[in-house]
Amino acid sequence: MGELKLCCLGVSHKTAPVSVREQFSFKGEELESALLKLNALPSVEESMVLSTCNRVEIYFTTRSETPFKEVIDFLIDEKGADLDQINSHFYRKVDRDAVRHGFYVASSLDSMVVGEPQIVGQFKDAFSLAKELGTIGTVLCRFCETALKVSKRVRTETGISKNAVSISFAAVELAKKIFGELHGKRVAIIGAGEMAELAVKHLMTNGASEVFVVNRTFERAQKLAQEFGGKAFPLTELETVLKMADIVISSTGAPGYVLTPENVLPALKERKHRPMFLIDIAVPRDIDPALNDYEGLYVYDIDDLQQVVDANIKERLREAEVAKEIIEGYVERFMKWLRELEVAPLIAELKEKAESIRKEVLSKRLPKLGLTPEQEQEVDNITRIIINKLLHQPITSVKRKAVEEEARNQVVQIFREIFGLGKE
Amino acid sequence: MSPEAFIYSTAVLYGISTLHYLLYLIFRKEKLATVGLYSARFGFLTNLVALILLVVRNGSESLFTPKGAFLLFAVSVVSIYLYFSTKHKLSLSGAFLMPWATLFSFVASLVSGVPKTAFPVGIVGMVHIVSAFLGYSAFIFGALLSILYLIFENHLKKKKFSVFFQKLPSLSLIESVIYHAVAVGFFFITVSMFAGAVWSEKIFGTYWSWHPKQVATLISWFVYAGIIHLYLYGEWRGKRFCYLNLLGLFVIVLNFLGVNLLSSKDVHSFKG
């Protein structure tokens, strides 16, 4: 029997196209039965499966010399895949690498969009399912708990998920850069469109108070206004709306400019030059770019928003580097714990052995001395102290050595032999 | 205990703070800003201790020596900075303010702190000088933030995704912090003027003597009263408000330089 290894066999968006990922994904019932079958494999001690649309990963612990063999055979059986496919798309990680990878995944460093929050929930689900089915024990339980703790720390201490990485969120972020708090701000949407409506929704959830919907066909405006709980206006009343709105999102199919200096400037004057944020999501554009040159007007078109997104992604990657530093500390500590766990039974056995020797000797010799109960108690204490002091050094040493990468196995072996422990 | 050791450590701590804030400007890592902030905080403490030790050793007249004045200037600039920036997450402004604090504390370590003549300072004199420095520091901070505002506004408009774009919270927040800084400055300058008049009466027997410093301060006071008025009632918001603050800074600098040139024999020259 070899030493305990924590392994990860997985496939992700980084190593395989969606066609491969979907072939190996586990859903619902299938996931449960797969997890139970996996755990029934003779070499696997604990196991859990993380299956999302971007990755399928099997985390397991084993003492086998060929840790991945049985799990791969299982995948081949279960999914009807061939070995070549698995060899070319799956990554195999052991111990430190597996732990680090798991922490990266849970902290969303390995995600397609770095910092996206969904993976935390998915990781939690995988953890609780495995716990419910009883396929994980001490090691993977601790692994998952640490991963979630790390993920939380990364989220709060780095800017990894701070900046917007979608067009509609970028619009919200920019609005906040201009207005600060969005409470009490009024939004106008001209035309309709998925992205524009999404942006309005995000603005609302971030505090914007009122929505005005302008559309060429008044019925459509009314329908959309109802959805947002706002007011509908026909296109002819555009100027009235402009006078009231702080943020304007335009997404019409009009061939020419809808917002021009002619209709925006009077509104701006009426607003006493409080700033106005104009977002152009239409192609061809709705808002005359020349408006950006006027004081207090900020015009962003779809390319500008995309640039904000790109800059934010770069920022996230920068923050990911900080996150990696934080994670490394946790990987180190987890591995230390895992190694110490390995020698824990050995140490327990040693203590037990010492205790049984002590008891044996005392029960033979003590009655012959004819001591008072107090004196007997004192002798009992003294022998305990001697044993504790004697064992203290070897125990701390073997714990320390167990954590070291090299010579770990020999040291443990020698420890066994010297104290005559754990016949294998 | 001699203040010197504390002055040196202040200069070093402010230097460390400056360095980290400048690196923050380049590498944008929050950790750098945190180091910058904590060294500024520790520097503030040593700065304060140095100032107190100087006053204890050389008397309150030493506030009017070059060493005392520079120490006081550094401590008030940093206290204004710490008060506003930590409240509003404006760490970026540290890169623009801490170099000045470093310079002031460094100069303070070089110049004399021994008063040449003894004159009664008293509580009124202390209030006068401390609130004057706090007031001017707040104005300076407001002007620095105005520069940040103008850069930020420009980058928002030109779609330049710079460190200003990324790290500054929002135009409206900066604007309101500028206003608060100016209001705080105005309060302290007003206090300082009254205390100065009372103190003048104690020493010279007159509240007002058309002394150049008095005139210059009165002008600054009117300029800032005008700025606050235009902001509150004249709709001078945003960029225009920032330009007004830069004008205010210009007036203050003239005030400082002018008084140093014109009234070189007076306590306001800080020659000890």
Contacts between the chains, C-beta under 8 A, distances in Angstrom:
chain1	res1	chain2	res2	distance
A	158	B	30	7.6
A	159	B	30	6.8
A	163	B	166	7.7
A	174	B	156	7.7
A	176	B	170	5.8
A	177	B	156	6.2
A	177	B	165	7.5
A	177	B	168	7.7
A	177	B	169	7.8
A	177	B	170	5.2
A	177	B	171	6.8
A	178	B	156	6.8
A	178	B	170	6.6
A	178	B	171	5.5
A	178	B	172	7.2
A	179	B	170	6.6
A	179	B	171	7.7
A	179	B	172	5.5
A	180	B	169	7.0
A	180	B	170	3.9
A	180	B	171	7.4
A	180	B	172	3.9
A	180	B	173	4.6
A	180	B	176	8.0
A	181	B	172	7.9
A	272	B	235	5.4
A	273	B	235	7.0
A	273	B	237	7.2
A	273	B	238	7.5
A	274	B	237	7.4
A	275	B	171	7.3
A	275	B	238	7.0
A	292	B	157	6.4
A	295	B	238	7.8
A	295	B	239	7.1
A	296	B	238	6.8
A	298	B	156	6.1
A	298	B	157	6.3
A	300	B	159	7.4
A	304	B	159	5.1
A	307	B	159	6.4
A	307	B	161	6.7
A	308	B	159	8.0
A	308	B	161	6.7
A	311	B	161	3.8
A	311	B	165	7.8
A	311	B	166	7.3
A	315	B	28	7.4
A	315	B	166	6.2
A	318	B	28	6.6
A	318	B	29	7.6
A	322	B	29	6.5
A	322	B	30	7.7
A	322	B	31	7.0
